[in-house]
C-alpha cells in the first residue's frame, strides 16, 4: 500500500478518467492515420504522449541531444509502463515489445496503433524478430528497444541482452545504423528525492498486479522522471554486438546511478 497521506483516490480516479477519455477521442484518429499511411501516424503519438505525461502527473527532465539520424535504434532501460509515455513524448518512433503486450486491453491497442513490433521470448523466434526489426529500420523507422528484456525495480539497471544488438549489424541505406543509449530514472515525488522505499510504487516488475499498481501510482503526487540521451554509436566502432551491448549498458547504468544518487542539477536540454 502507498504511504498514508501521499495516496489520493480522488486524484487517481480523476487522472485515470481523463486519461481514458483523452485516449478514446484520439484512438480513431490514429487508427485512420495508420490505415491511410498519413504522416500524422508518426507525429500524433508524440503529441499524445506529451499530454499523457501531464495527465498522469509525470514531469520529464531531459538531458543530452536526441539523434537526428533516421533510422536510429534507441536502447533504454525499462522501469515501468510509464516509460512508454515518457519516451513516447520525446521520440517519434515505435516500440519493440514482448508479444504478450499485443493482447493486453487498451495498452495492446495503443501499442498496435503506434506500430510497435511484437517479439517472442523463445530463442527459436530470434531470426524472425531480427528480420522484422531490420525491415522497419531499412524503411527509415526509428525504434525504441528495452534492452533488459524485462522491467526492473528502478534502483539499478539489469544486464542488457546482447542478442537484441544483432540488428545493429545492418546498414540501412548502406550506412552504419545509429544506436543511441537512453537512460530513464524516476527520481523525485513532489520535488522530494524518492528513495528505495517509494520507487516501487512507480516501478512495475515481478508479479505485481497491474490494475492495483496503476491505481496506487496515479494517486500519488507529481513524479520527476530524468531521461538522458547519450552519444550516438555504431557497430563499426565496436566490431561485435557484445561489445556494443556492454558499452550501451555501461552508459545507461552509470547515468541511472548518478540520477538516483542526486547529481548536480543541470538545465534540461531541448530535444
C-alpha positions as CSV (number, residue, x, y, z in Angstrom):
1,X,0.0,0.0,0.0
2,X,1.1,3.5,-0.7
3,X,2.1,5.6,2.4
4,X,-0.9,7.3,4.1
5,X,-1.0,11.0,3.3
6,X,0.5,10.5,-0.1
7,X,-2.2,8.5,-1.8
8,X,-5.4,10.1,-3.1
9,X,-8.2,8.0,-4.5
10,X,-9.8,11.2,-5.9
11,X,-6.6,12.1,-7.7
12,X,-6.2,8.5,-9.1
13,X,-9.8,8.5,-10.3
14,X,-9.6,11.9,-12.0
15,X,-6.3,11.2,-13.7
16,X,-7.5,7.8,-15.0
17,X,-10.8,9.1,-16.2
18,X,-9.1,11.9,-18.0
19,X,-6.5,9.6,-19.5
20,X,-9.2,7.1,-20.7
21,X,-11.4,9.9,-22.2
22,X,-8.4,11.6,-23.9
23,X,-7.3,8.3,-25.3
24,X,-10.8,7.3,-26.5
25,X,-11.1,10.5,-28.5
26,X,-7.7,10.0,-30.3
27,X,-7.8,6.3,-30.9
28,X,-9.9,6.5,-34.1
29,X,-7.9,9.4,-35.3
30,X,-4.6,7.4,-35.0
31,X,-6.3,4.3,-36.5
32,X,-7.3,6.3,-39.6
33,X,-3.8,7.8,-39.9
34,X,-2.2,4.3,-39.7
35,X,-4.7,2.9,-42.2
36,X,-4.2,5.7,-44.7
37,X,-0.4,5.8,-44.0
38,X,-0.6,9.5,-43.2
39,X,2.4,11.4,-41.7
40,X,0.1,12.0,-38.7
41,X,0.6,8.4,-37.7
42,X,4.1,9.3,-36.5
43,X,3.5,12.9,-35.2
44,X,0.3,12.2,-33.3
45,X,1.7,9.7,-30.8
46,X,4.4,12.2,-29.9
47,X,1.8,14.9,-29.1
48,X,-0.5,12.3,-27.4
49,X,2.3,11.0,-25.0
50,X,3.3,14.6,-24.0
51,X,-0.2,15.3,-22.9
52,X,-0.5,11.9,-21.2
53,X,2.6,12.7,-19.1
54,X,0.8,15.8,-17.8
55,X,-2.4,13.9,-17.2
56,X,-0.6,11.2,-15.3
57,X,1.5,13.6,-13.2
58,X,4.9,13.0,-14.8
59,X,7.4,15.8,-15.1
60,X,10.0,14.8,-17.7
61,X,13.5,16.3,-17.4
62,X,15.7,15.6,-20.5
63,X,19.4,15.9,-20.9
64,X,21.6,15.3,-24.0
65,X,20.8,15.5,-27.6
66,X,18.5,13.1,-29.3
67,X,19.8,11.5,-32.5
68,X,18.8,13.4,-35.7
69,X,19.6,10.4,-37.9
70,X,16.9,8.2,-39.3
71,X,16.7,5.4,-38.6
72,X,18.0,5.3,-35.1
73,X,17.8,2.4,-32.7
74,X,17.2,3.9,-29.2
75,X,18.3,1.5,-26.5
76,X,16.9,2.1,-23.0
77,X,16.5,0.5,-19.6
78,X,12.9,-0.3,-18.5
79,X,11.3,0.6,-15.2
80,X,7.6,1.0,-15.7
81,X,4.6,1.1,-18.1
82,X,5.0,4.9,-17.6
83,X,8.2,4.6,-19.7
84,X,6.0,4.3,-22.8
85,X,4.5,7.8,-22.2
86,X,7.9,9.3,-21.1
87,X,9.9,8.0,-24.1
88,X,7.0,8.3,-26.5
89,X,6.8,12.1,-25.6
90,X,10.4,12.5,-26.7
91,X,10.9,10.1,-29.6
92,X,8.8,9.8,-32.7
93,X,9.4,6.1,-33.0
94,X,7.8,2.7,-32.5
95,X,8.5,0.4,-29.5
96,X,9.8,-3.1,-29.6
97,X,7.6,-5.0,-27.1
98,X,7.1,-8.6,-25.9
99,X,4.4,-10.4,-27.8
100,X,2.0,-10.7,-24.8
101,X,1.5,-6.9,-24.9
102,X,-0.4,-7.2,-28.2
103,X,-3.2,-8.9,-26.3
104,X,-3.5,-6.5,-23.4
105,X,-6.7,-4.5,-23.2
106,X,-6.2,-0.8,-24.1
107,X,-2.4,-0.9,-23.9
108,X,-2.3,-3.6,-26.7
109,X,-4.4,-1.4,-28.9
110,X,-2.3,1.6,-28.2
111,X,0.9,-0.4,-29.0
112,X,-0.5,-1.6,-32.3
113,X,-1.6,1.9,-33.3
114,X,2.0,3.1,-32.6
115,X,3.1,0.4,-35.0
116,X,5.0,-1.5,-32.3
117,X,7.0,-4.6,-33.2
118,X,6.0,-7.6,-31.0
119,X,8.7,-10.2,-30.4
120,X,8.5,-13.7,-28.9
121,X,10.7,-14.6,-26.0
122,X,11.6,-18.0,-27.4
123,X,15.0,-18.2,-28.9
124,X,13.6,-20.1,-31.9
125,X,11.9,-16.9,-33.0
126,X,15.0,-14.8,-32.8
127,X,15.6,-14.8,-36.6
128,X,12.1,-13.8,-37.4
129,X,12.2,-11.0,-34.8
130,X,15.6,-9.8,-36.2
131,X,14.2,-9.7,-39.7
132,X,11.1,-7.8,-38.8
133,X,13.1,-5.2,-36.8
134,X,15.6,-5.0,-39.7
135,X,12.9,-4.4,-42.2
136,X,11.5,-1.5,-40.2
137,X,14.9,0.1,-39.9
138,X,15.5,-0.3,-43.6
139,X,12.3,1.7,-44.2
140,X,13.7,4.5,-42.1
141,X,11.6,4.0,-38.9
142,X,13.1,4.9,-35.5
143,X,12.7,2.1,-33.0
144,X,12.8,2.1,-29.2
145,X,14.2,-1.1,-27.6
146,X,14.1,-2.0,-23.9
147,X,17.4,-3.9,-23.9
148,X,17.0,-5.7,-20.5
149,X,14.1,-7.7,-21.9
150,X,12.0,-7.0,-18.8
151,X,11.4,-4.3,-16.3
152,X,13.4,-3.8,-13.1
153,X,12.8,-2.2,-9.7
154,X,14.2,1.2,-10.8
155,X,17.1,1.1,-8.4
156,X,19.6,-0.5,-10.8
157,X,19.8,-1.5,-14.5
158,X,19.6,-5.2,-15.3
159,X,22.1,-6.7,-17.8
160,X,21.3,-6.0,-21.4
161,X,20.6,-8.9,-23.7
162,X,23.3,-8.9,-26.4
163,X,21.1,-10.8,-28.9
164,X,19.0,-7.7,-29.3
165,X,22.0,-5.9,-30.7
166,X,22.5,-8.2,-33.7
167,X,20.2,-6.0,-35.7
168,X,22.8,-3.2,-35.3
169,X,24.9,-5.1,-37.8
170,X,22.5,-4.0,-40.6
171,X,23.4,-1.0,-42.7
172,X,20.2,0.8,-43.8
173,X,21.0,2.8,-47.0
174,X,24.5,1.3,-46.9
175,X,25.3,3.3,-43.8
176,X,26.0,2.0,-40.3
177,X,22.9,2.1,-38.1
178,X,22.8,4.8,-35.4
179,X,22.4,3.4,-32.0
180,X,21.7,5.7,-29.1
181,X,21.7,4.6,-25.4
182,X,18.9,6.3,-23.4
183,X,18.6,6.2,-19.6
184,X,15.4,6.7,-17.6
185,X,15.2,7.2,-13.9
186,X,12.3,8.0,-11.5
187,X,13.9,10.4,-9.0
188,X,11.5,12.7,-7.1
189,X,8.0,12.8,-5.9
190,X,6.6,16.3,-5.4
191,X,10.2,17.6,-5.6
192,X,11.5,15.3,-2.8
193,X,14.0,12.5,-3.6
194,X,12.1,9.3,-4.0
195,X,14.5,6.8,-2.5
196,X,14.2,3.0,-2.5
197,X,11.0,2.9,-0.4
198,X,8.9,4.9,-2.8
199,X,10.3,3.9,-6.2
200,X,8.5,0.5,-6.3
201,X,5.2,2.5,-6.4
202,X,6.3,3.5,-9.9
203,X,8.5,0.6,-11.0
204,X,6.4,-2.3,-12.2
205,X,8.2,-5.7,-12.1
206,X,7.9,-9.2,-10.9
207,X,4.4,-10.5,-10.2
208,X,2.9,-7.0,-9.3
209,X,-0.8,-6.8,-10.3
210,X,-1.2,-4.2,-13.0
211,X,-4.5,-2.6,-12.2
212,X,-3.8,-2.1,-8.5
213,X,-0.3,-0.8,-9.3
214,X,-1.7,1.8,-11.7
215,X,-4.3,2.9,-9.1
216,X,-1.7,3.5,-6.5
217,X,0.8,5.2,-8.8
218,X,-1.7,7.6,-10.2
219,X,-3.0,8.5,-6.8
220,X,0.4,10.0,-5.7
221,X,1.9,13.4,-6.5
222,X,4.0,14.8,-9.3
223,X,6.8,12.5,-10.3
224,X,10.0,13.7,-11.8
225,X,11.5,11.4,-14.5
226,X,15.0,12.0,-15.7
227,X,15.8,11.0,-19.2
228,X,19.3,11.3,-20.7
229,X,20.3,10.8,-24.4
230,X,23.9,9.5,-24.6
231,X,26.2,9.9,-27.6
232,X,25.3,8.0,-30.7
233,X,27.4,5.0,-31.6
234,X,27.5,2.4,-34.3
235,X,28.5,-1.3,-34.6
236,X,31.5,-0.2,-36.7
237,X,33.1,1.4,-33.7
238,X,32.9,-1.8,-31.5
239,X,33.1,-4.6,-34.0
240,X,30.8,-7.0,-32.2
241,X,27.3,-7.0,-30.8
242,X,28.6,-8.0,-27.3
243,X,31.0,-5.0,-27.2
244,X,28.2,-2.7,-28.4
245,X,25.8,-4.1,-25.8
246,X,28.3,-3.7,-23.0
247,X,29.0,-0.1,-24.0
248,X,25.3,0.8,-24.0
249,X,24.7,-0.9,-20.7
250,X,27.6,1.0,-19.1
251,X,26.3,4.3,-20.4
252,X,22.8,3.7,-19.2
253,X,23.7,2.1,-15.8
254,X,26.1,4.9,-15.0
255,X,23.6,7.6,-15.8
256,X,20.8,5.9,-13.8
257,X,23.1,5.5,-10.8
258,X,24.1,9.2,-11.0
259,X,20.5,10.3,-11.2
260,X,19.4,8.3,-8.3
261,X,22.2,9.5,-6.0
262,X,21.5,13.1,-6.8
263,X,23.9,14.6,-9.3
264,X,24.2,18.4,-9.6
265,X,21.2,19.9,-11.3
266,X,21.6,20.8,-14.9
267,X,19.4,22.7,-17.4
268,X,17.2,20.2,-19.2
269,X,18.0,20.1,-22.9
270,X,15.5,20.7,-25.6
271,X,15.2,17.7,-27.9
